[in-house]
Amino acid sequence: MKPVRLALVGATGLVGRTTLDVLSEWRVPLSALRLFASDGSAGREMEWKGRTYSLERLDHAPADVDAAIFATSRAISLEWVPRFREAGIVVIDHSAAFRMNPDVPLVIPEVNGDALRRHRGIVSNPNCSASVVVIPLAALNRAFALKTVVVDTYQSVSGSGQDALAELDEELADSSHAARVYPRLIAHNVFPQVGPFDDQGLCDEERKVVEELQKMLDRPDLTVFATTVRVPVRVGHSAAVTVECGQPLDRASVESVWLAMPGMIYDPQTYHTPREIAGRQEIFVSRLRIRDNDPHWLQFWAVGDNLRKGAASNAVQILMELFRD
Ligand SMILES: NC(=O)c1ccc[n+]([C@@H]2O[C@H](COP(=O)([O-])OP(=O)(O)OC[C@H]3O[C@@H](n4cnc5c(N)ncnc54)[C@H](OP(=O)(O)O)[C@@H]3O)[C@@H](O)[C@H]2O)c1
Protein backbone atom coordinates (compact mmCIF):
# COMPACT_ATOMS: atom_id res chain seq x y z
CA MET A 1 0.00 0.00 0.00
CA LYS A 2 1.17 3.56 -0.77
CA PRO A 3 1.70 5.81 2.27
CA VAL A 4 -1.44 7.86 2.88
CA ARG A 5 -2.09 11.22 4.52
CA LEU A 6 -5.19 10.46 6.58
CA ALA A 7 -7.76 12.53 8.46
CA LEU A 8 -9.84 10.71 11.09
CA VAL A 9 -13.01 12.60 11.99
CA GLY A 10 -14.56 11.44 15.25
CA ALA A 11 -11.20 10.21 16.53
CA THR A 12 -12.31 10.20 20.18
CA GLY A 13 -15.42 8.03 19.67
CA LEU A 14 -15.73 4.24 19.90
CA VAL A 15 -15.24 3.71 16.17
CA GLY A 16 -12.54 6.41 15.96
CA ARG A 17 -10.47 4.90 18.76
CA THR A 18 -10.89 1.38 17.37
CA THR A 19 -9.73 2.73 13.99
CA LEU A 20 -6.54 4.01 15.60
CA ASP A 21 -5.98 0.57 17.16
CA VAL A 22 -6.47 -1.17 13.81
CA LEU A 23 -4.20 1.28 11.95
CA SER A 24 -1.49 0.55 14.48
CA GLU A 25 -2.00 -3.24 14.67
CA TRP A 26 -2.00 -3.58 10.88
CA ARG A 27 0.97 -1.19 10.47
CA VAL A 28 -0.89 0.83 7.87
CA PRO A 29 1.64 3.25 6.31
CA LEU A 30 0.48 6.78 7.12
CA SER A 31 2.68 9.69 6.05
CA ALA A 32 0.49 12.14 8.00
CA LEU A 33 -2.41 11.82 10.44
CA ARG A 34 -4.89 14.54 11.42
CA LEU A 35 -7.42 13.88 14.17
CA PHE A 36 -10.76 15.72 14.39
CA ALA A 37 -13.45 15.70 17.10
CA SER A 38 -16.14 17.97 18.49
CA ASP A 39 -15.57 21.53 19.64
CA GLY A 40 -15.52 20.20 23.21
CA SER A 41 -12.47 18.02 22.47
CA ALA A 42 -10.60 20.44 20.17
CA GLY A 43 -7.14 21.25 21.51
CA ARG A 44 -6.98 18.12 23.68
CA GLU A 45 -4.19 15.68 22.92
CA MET A 46 -4.28 12.04 21.86
CA GLU A 47 -1.43 9.56 21.71
CA TRP A 48 -0.96 7.26 18.74
CA LYS A 49 2.10 5.04 18.21
CA GLY A 50 4.16 7.09 20.66
CA ARG A 51 3.34 10.45 19.09
CA THR A 52 1.09 13.17 20.46
CA TYR A 53 -1.61 14.65 18.23
CA SER A 54 -3.68 17.72 18.95
CA LEU A 55 -7.40 17.24 18.24
CA GLU A 56 -8.73 19.65 15.65
CA ARG A 57 -12.13 21.32 15.37
CA LEU A 58 -14.09 20.43 12.22
CA ASP A 59 -14.18 23.89 10.68
CA HIS A 60 -12.23 23.24 7.47
CA ALA A 61 -11.37 20.51 4.98
CA PRO A 62 -7.60 20.06 5.35
CA ALA A 63 -5.51 20.77 2.24
CA ASP A 64 -2.77 18.22 2.88
CA VAL A 65 -4.79 15.02 3.19
CA ASP A 66 -5.44 12.18 0.69
CA ALA A 67 -8.17 10.28 2.53
CA ALA A 68 -10.55 10.74 5.43
CA ILE A 69 -12.48 8.32 7.61
CA PHE A 70 -15.63 9.88 9.06
CA ALA A 71 -16.79 8.26 12.34
CA THR A 72 -19.33 10.85 13.43
CA SER A 73 -23.08 11.34 13.18
CA ARG A 74 -25.15 11.32 9.99
CA ALA A 75 -25.77 15.07 10.32
CA ILE A 76 -22.05 15.86 10.48
CA SER A 77 -21.31 13.57 7.54
CA LEU A 78 -24.08 15.18 5.47
CA GLU A 79 -22.54 18.59 6.05
CA TRP A 80 -18.82 17.80 5.93
CA VAL A 81 -18.23 14.77 3.68
CA PRO A 82 -19.15 16.72 0.49
CA ARG A 83 -16.76 19.51 1.54
CA PHE A 84 -13.92 17.04 2.02
CA ARG A 85 -14.68 15.44 -1.34
CA GLU A 86 -14.67 18.85 -3.04
CA ALA A 87 -11.19 19.37 -1.55
CA GLY A 88 -10.06 16.23 -3.42
CA ILE A 89 -10.11 13.93 -0.38
CA VAL A 90 -11.46 10.37 -0.73
CA VAL A 91 -13.88 9.80 2.15
CA ILE A 92 -14.85 6.53 3.82
CA ASP A 93 -18.00 7.30 5.79
CA HIS A 94 -19.35 5.25 8.70
CA SER A 95 -22.69 7.01 8.92
CA ALA A 96 -25.90 6.16 7.07
CA ALA A 97 -25.82 9.51 5.23
CA PHE A 98 -24.79 8.23 1.77
CA ARG A 99 -25.16 4.44 2.00
CA MET A 100 -28.18 4.17 -0.29
CA ASN A 101 -26.94 6.78 -2.78
CA PRO A 102 -26.53 4.91 -6.11
CA ASP A 103 -23.24 6.75 -6.77
CA VAL A 104 -21.74 5.64 -3.46
CA PRO A 105 -20.37 2.10 -3.14
CA LEU A 106 -21.40 0.34 0.08
CA VAL A 107 -18.56 -2.08 0.60
CA ILE A 108 -17.48 -5.15 2.48
CA PRO A 109 -14.32 -6.03 0.52
CA GLU A 110 -14.88 -9.81 0.76
CA VAL A 111 -18.38 -9.39 -0.70
CA ASN A 112 -18.30 -6.56 -3.25
CA GLY A 113 -14.78 -5.10 -3.25
CA ASP A 114 -15.08 -4.57 -7.03
CA ALA A 115 -17.59 -1.80 -6.34
CA LEU A 116 -14.70 0.34 -5.05
CA ARG A 117 -13.59 0.90 -8.64
CA ARG A 118 -16.78 2.92 -9.23
CA HIS A 119 -16.36 5.36 -6.35
CA ARG A 120 -16.66 9.09 -6.99
CA GLY A 121 -14.93 10.29 -3.87
CA ILE A 122 -17.16 8.71 -1.22
CA VAL A 123 -17.33 5.09 -0.06
CA SER A 124 -19.83 4.08 2.63
CA ASN A 125 -19.13 1.54 5.33
CA PRO A 126 -22.21 -0.61 5.97
CA ASN A 127 -24.39 -0.75 9.04
CA CYS A 128 -22.91 -2.99 11.74
CA SER A 129 -25.81 -5.50 11.74
CA ALA A 130 -25.74 -5.95 7.97
CA SER A 131 -21.96 -6.41 8.23
CA VAL A 132 -22.35 -9.35 10.61
CA VAL A 133 -24.56 -11.37 8.24
CA VAL A 134 -23.60 -10.31 4.72
CA ILE A 135 -20.44 -12.43 4.37
CA PRO A 136 -22.06 -15.85 4.99
CA LEU A 137 -25.08 -14.70 2.98
CA ALA A 138 -22.92 -13.64 0.02
CA ALA A 139 -21.31 -17.09 -0.04
CA LEU A 140 -24.75 -18.73 -0.05
CA ASN A 141 -26.03 -16.34 -2.71
CA ARG A 142 -23.16 -17.13 -5.09
CA ALA A 143 -23.52 -20.89 -4.69
CA PHE A 144 -27.24 -21.46 -4.17
CA ALA A 145 -29.12 -18.23 -5.11
CA LEU A 146 -30.83 -16.71 -2.10
CA LYS A 147 -34.61 -16.29 -2.25
CA THR A 148 -35.63 -15.19 1.25
CA VAL A 149 -33.59 -14.00 4.24
CA VAL A 150 -34.93 -13.51 7.78
CA VAL A 151 -32.51 -11.78 10.17
CA ASP A 152 -33.07 -11.41 13.92
CA THR A 153 -30.33 -9.40 15.60
CA TYR A 154 -29.03 -9.20 19.17
CA GLN A 155 -27.12 -5.90 19.08
CA SER A 156 -24.63 -4.68 21.63
CA VAL A 157 -24.70 -1.30 23.33
CA SER A 158 -21.40 -0.11 21.83
CA GLY A 159 -23.24 -0.06 18.50
CA SER A 160 -24.86 3.18 19.70
CA GLY A 161 -21.62 4.94 20.65
CA GLN A 162 -19.87 6.03 23.81
CA ASP A 163 -22.91 7.72 25.43
CA ALA A 164 -24.88 4.47 25.29
CA LEU A 165 -22.06 2.49 26.89
CA ALA A 166 -21.94 5.07 29.68
CA GLU A 167 -25.71 4.70 30.10
CA LEU A 168 -25.42 0.92 30.50
CA ASP A 169 -22.76 1.40 33.19
CA GLU A 170 -24.86 4.04 34.97
CA GLU A 171 -27.94 1.77 34.97
CA LEU A 172 -25.92 -1.18 36.26
CA ALA A 173 -24.54 0.99 39.07
CA ASP A 174 -27.86 2.62 39.98
CA SER A 175 -31.15 0.79 39.34
CA SER A 176 -33.15 4.04 39.68
CA HIS A 177 -31.26 5.59 36.73
CA ALA A 178 -33.65 6.82 33.98
CA ALA A 179 -33.10 5.93 30.30
CA ARG A 180 -31.50 8.84 28.46
CA VAL A 181 -29.94 7.53 25.22
CA TYR A 182 -32.32 4.61 24.70
CA PRO A 183 -36.15 4.42 24.67
CA ARG A 184 -36.12 1.87 27.55
CA LEU A 185 -33.75 0.74 30.27
CA ILE A 186 -31.05 -1.47 28.76
CA ALA A 187 -29.48 -3.02 31.89
CA HIS A 188 -31.01 -6.49 32.53
CA ASN A 189 -33.35 -5.88 29.59
CA VAL A 190 -33.84 -6.29 25.82
CA PHE A 191 -36.02 -4.24 23.47
CA PRO A 192 -37.02 -4.71 19.83
CA GLN A 193 -36.19 -1.19 18.72
CA VAL A 194 -32.97 0.15 17.19
CA GLY A 195 -33.71 3.68 16.00
CA PRO A 196 -37.05 5.39 15.38
CA PHE A 197 -40.07 3.59 13.84
CA ASP A 198 -41.40 4.52 10.39
CA ASP A 199 -45.05 4.60 9.32
CA GLN A 200 -44.92 0.88 8.41
CA GLY A 201 -43.70 -0.09 11.87
CA LEU A 202 -40.09 -0.84 10.87
CA CYS A 203 -37.41 0.71 13.03
CA ASP A 204 -34.51 2.48 11.34
CA GLU A 205 -32.09 -0.42 11.79
CA GLU A 206 -34.55 -2.93 10.27
CA ARG A 207 -34.90 -0.75 7.17
CA LYS A 208 -31.08 -0.48 6.95
CA VAL A 209 -30.57 -4.25 7.21
CA VAL A 210 -33.10 -4.88 4.41
CA GLU A 211 -31.85 -2.18 2.03
CA GLU A 212 -28.12 -2.59 2.68
CA LEU A 213 -28.19 -6.37 2.21
CA GLN A 214 -30.03 -5.91 -1.09
CA LYS A 215 -27.47 -3.31 -2.22
CA MET A 216 -24.31 -5.17 -1.17
CA LEU A 217 -25.52 -8.47 -2.62
CA ASP A 218 -26.68 -6.64 -5.75
CA ARG A 219 -30.06 -8.31 -5.27
CA PRO A 220 -32.74 -5.60 -5.15
CA ASP A 221 -35.29 -8.39 -5.69
CA LEU A 222 -34.23 -10.32 -2.56
CA THR A 223 -36.93 -10.71 0.09
CA VAL A 224 -35.44 -9.70 3.45
CA PHE A 225 -37.17 -9.51 6.83
CA ALA A 226 -35.40 -8.10 9.87
CA THR A 227 -36.16 -7.74 13.57
CA THR A 228 -33.45 -5.75 15.34
CA VAL A 229 -33.10 -6.10 19.11
CA ARG A 230 -30.85 -4.25 21.55
CA VAL A 231 -29.32 -6.43 24.27
CA PRO A 232 -27.19 -5.48 27.31
CA VAL A 233 -23.92 -6.71 25.80
CA ARG A 234 -21.00 -4.28 25.62
CA VAL A 235 -19.37 -5.31 22.32
CA GLY A 236 -20.39 -7.76 19.58
CA HIS A 237 -23.53 -8.10 17.49
CA SER A 238 -25.16 -11.51 17.02
CA ALA A 239 -27.81 -12.66 14.56
CA ALA A 240 -30.05 -15.67 14.07
CA VAL A 241 -30.57 -16.02 10.34
CA THR A 242 -33.10 -18.10 8.38
CA VAL A 243 -32.56 -18.47 4.64
CA GLU A 244 -34.48 -19.90 1.70
CA CYS A 245 -32.38 -20.75 -1.37
CA GLY A 246 -33.33 -21.38 -4.97
CA GLN A 247 -31.97 -24.91 -4.94
CA PRO A 248 -31.88 -27.73 -2.37
CA LEU A 249 -28.98 -27.70 0.06
CA ASP A 250 -26.90 -30.37 1.73
CA ARG A 251 -24.64 -29.87 4.74
CA ALA A 252 -21.37 -30.74 2.97
CA SER A 253 -21.96 -28.26 0.15
CA VAL A 254 -22.88 -25.40 2.48
CA GLU A 255 -19.92 -26.14 4.74
CA SER A 256 -17.45 -26.19 1.85
CA VAL A 257 -18.78 -22.86 0.55
CA TRP A 258 -18.45 -21.25 3.99
CA LEU A 259 -15.01 -22.76 4.66
CA ALA A 260 -13.75 -21.21 1.40
CA MET A 261 -15.25 -17.77 2.07
CA PRO A 262 -12.75 -15.11 3.21
CA GLY A 263 -13.63 -12.91 6.18
CA MET A 264 -15.57 -15.57 8.09
CA ILE A 265 -14.84 -18.56 10.28
CA TYR A 266 -17.32 -21.43 10.18
CA ASP A 267 -17.18 -23.89 13.03
CA PRO A 268 -19.39 -27.02 12.93
CA GLN A 269 -18.32 -28.12 16.43
CA THR A 270 -19.40 -25.20 18.60
CA TYR A 271 -20.98 -21.75 18.60
CA HIS A 272 -19.53 -18.33 19.40
CA THR A 273 -20.62 -15.52 21.69
CA PRO A 274 -19.89 -11.78 21.64
CA ARG A 275 -17.64 -12.00 24.71
CA GLU A 276 -15.42 -14.58 23.03
CA ILE A 277 -15.00 -12.82 19.70
CA ALA A 278 -14.70 -9.15 20.78
CA GLY A 279 -11.55 -7.70 19.23
CA ARG A 280 -11.56 -10.14 16.31
CA GLN A 281 -11.85 -9.08 12.69
CA GLU A 282 -13.70 -12.12 11.32
CA ILE A 283 -17.40 -13.00 11.34
CA PHE A 284 -18.02 -16.25 13.24
CA VAL A 285 -20.69 -18.59 11.86
CA SER A 286 -22.07 -21.74 13.48
CA ARG A 287 -25.20 -23.79 14.22
CA LEU A 288 -25.98 -24.71 10.60
CA ARG A 289 -29.35 -26.40 10.38
CA ILE A 290 -30.92 -27.57 7.12
CA ARG A 291 -34.64 -28.20 7.21
CA ASP A 292 -35.49 -31.93 7.02
CA ASN A 293 -38.65 -31.76 4.95
CA ASP A 294 -37.58 -28.90 2.67
CA PRO A 295 -33.79 -28.58 2.14
CA HIS A 296 -34.18 -25.22 0.39
CA TRP A 297 -34.19 -23.73 3.90
CA LEU A 298 -31.35 -23.37 6.38
CA GLN A 299 -30.61 -21.53 9.60
CA PHE A 300 -27.38 -20.27 11.17
CA TRP A 301 -25.95 -18.15 13.97
CA ALA A 302 -23.47 -15.34 13.24
CA VAL A 303 -21.46 -13.13 15.59
CA GLY A 304 -19.11 -10.25 14.79
CA ASP A 305 -17.40 -7.38 16.58
CA ASN A 306 -19.46 -4.33 15.59
CA LEU A 307 -16.55 -1.97 16.27
CA ARG A 308 -14.12 -4.03 14.18
CA LYS A 309 -15.66 -5.74 11.11
CA GLY A 310 -18.87 -3.79 11.72
CA ALA A 311 -16.96 -0.52 11.48
CA ALA A 312 -13.25 0.26 11.99
CA SER A 313 -11.41 -2.67 10.47
CA ASN A 314 -13.71 -2.84 7.45
CA ALA A 315 -13.04 0.85 6.78
CA VAL A 316 -9.28 0.31 7.11
CA GLN A 317 -9.55 -2.62 4.67
CA ILE A 318 -11.30 -0.26 2.24
CA LEU A 319 -8.57 2.34 2.74
CA MET A 320 -5.89 -0.25 2.00
CA GLU A 321 -7.71 -1.36 -1.15
CA LEU A 322 -8.11 2.23 -2.37
CA PHE A 323 -4.40 3.00 -1.92
CA ARG A 324 -3.04 -0.36 -2.97
CA ASP A 325 0.34 -0.09 -4.80
N1 LIG B 1 -20.46 1.97 17.17
C1 LIG B 1 -20.57 1.08 16.18
O1 LIG B 1 -20.53 -0.15 16.39
C2 LIG B 1 -20.76 1.56 14.76
C3 LIG B 1 -20.73 0.61 13.74
C4 LIG B 1 -20.93 1.04 12.41
C5 LIG B 1 -21.13 2.38 12.15
N2 LIG B 1 -21.15 3.26 13.18
C6 LIG B 1 -21.34 4.69 12.89
O2 LIG B 1 -20.09 5.34 13.13
C7 LIG B 1 -20.32 6.67 13.56
C8 LIG B 1 -19.58 6.90 14.88
O3 LIG B 1 -20.08 6.00 15.85
P1 LIG B 1 -19.44 5.85 17.31
O4 LIG B 1 -20.08 4.66 17.90
O5 LIG B 1 -17.96 5.92 17.25
O6 LIG B 1 -20.00 7.17 18.04
P2 LIG B 1 -19.43 7.89 19.34
O7 LIG B 1 -18.71 6.93 20.21
O8 LIG B 1 -20.60 8.62 19.91
O9 LIG B 1 -18.37 8.96 18.77
C9 LIG B 1 -18.78 10.11 18.04
C10 LIG B 1 -17.57 10.89 17.59
O10 LIG B 1 -18.04 12.03 16.86
C11 LIG B 1 -17.35 13.17 17.37
N3 LIG B 1 -18.12 14.38 17.15
C12 LIG B 1 -19.27 14.76 17.74
N4 LIG B 1 -19.64 15.98 17.29
C13 LIG B 1 -18.67 16.38 16.43
C14 LIG B 1 -18.47 17.54 15.65
N5 LIG B 1 -19.34 18.56 15.67
N6 LIG B 1 -17.37 17.61 14.87
C15 LIG B 1 -16.47 16.60 14.82
N7 LIG B 1 -16.62 15.45 15.55
C16 LIG B 1 -17.70 15.36 16.33
C17 LIG B 1 -17.18 12.86 18.84
O11 LIG B 1 -16.20 13.73 19.39
P3 LIG B 1 -16.23 14.10 20.97
O12 LIG B 1 -15.62 12.93 21.69
O13 LIG B 1 -15.37 15.31 21.00
O14 LIG B 1 -17.64 14.34 21.34
C18 LIG B 1 -16.71 11.42 18.74
O15 LIG B 1 -15.36 11.37 18.37
C19 LIG B 1 -21.85 6.84 13.62
O16 LIG B 1 -22.32 7.37 12.41
C20 LIG B 1 -22.34 5.41 13.77
O17 LIG B 1 -23.65 5.23 13.31
C21 LIG B 1 -20.96 2.90 14.48
The ligand as an ORCA input file, in Angstrom:
! r2SCAN-3c Opt
* xyz 0 1
  N     -20.455      1.970     17.171
  C     -20.568      1.076     16.178
  O     -20.526     -0.153     16.394
  C     -20.761      1.555     14.759
  C     -20.731      0.611     13.736
  C     -20.928      1.042     12.412
  C     -21.126      2.382     12.153
  N     -21.151      3.263     13.185
  C     -21.341      4.692     12.887
  O     -20.091      5.339     13.131
  C     -20.322      6.673     13.558
  C     -19.576      6.897     14.876
  O     -20.080      5.996     15.852
  P     -19.439      5.848     17.306
  O     -20.085      4.660     17.897
  O     -17.958      5.917     17.252
  O     -20.000      7.171     18.037
  P     -19.434      7.889     19.343
  O     -18.713      6.935     20.206
  O     -20.603      8.623     19.911
  O     -18.371      8.956     18.767
  C     -18.785     10.105     18.038
  C     -17.567     10.888     17.594
  O     -18.036     12.027     16.857
  C     -17.347     13.171     17.365
  N     -18.117     14.384     17.149
  C     -19.273     14.757     17.738
  N     -19.641     15.984     17.292
  C     -18.672     16.378     16.430
  C     -18.467     17.536     15.650
  N     -19.336     18.564     15.666
  N     -17.367     17.613     14.865
  C     -16.474     16.605     14.821
  N     -16.616     15.451     15.550
  C     -17.702     15.362     16.335
  C     -17.176     12.862     18.837
  O     -16.204     13.727     19.387
  P     -16.227     14.100     20.969
  O     -15.617     12.934     21.694
  O     -15.373     15.309     21.004
  O     -17.642     14.342     21.337
  C     -16.712     11.417     18.745
  O     -15.359     11.372     18.368
  C     -21.847      6.838     13.619
  O     -22.318      7.369     12.409
  C     -22.336      5.412     13.767
  O     -23.652      5.235     13.309
  C     -20.957      2.895     14.479
*
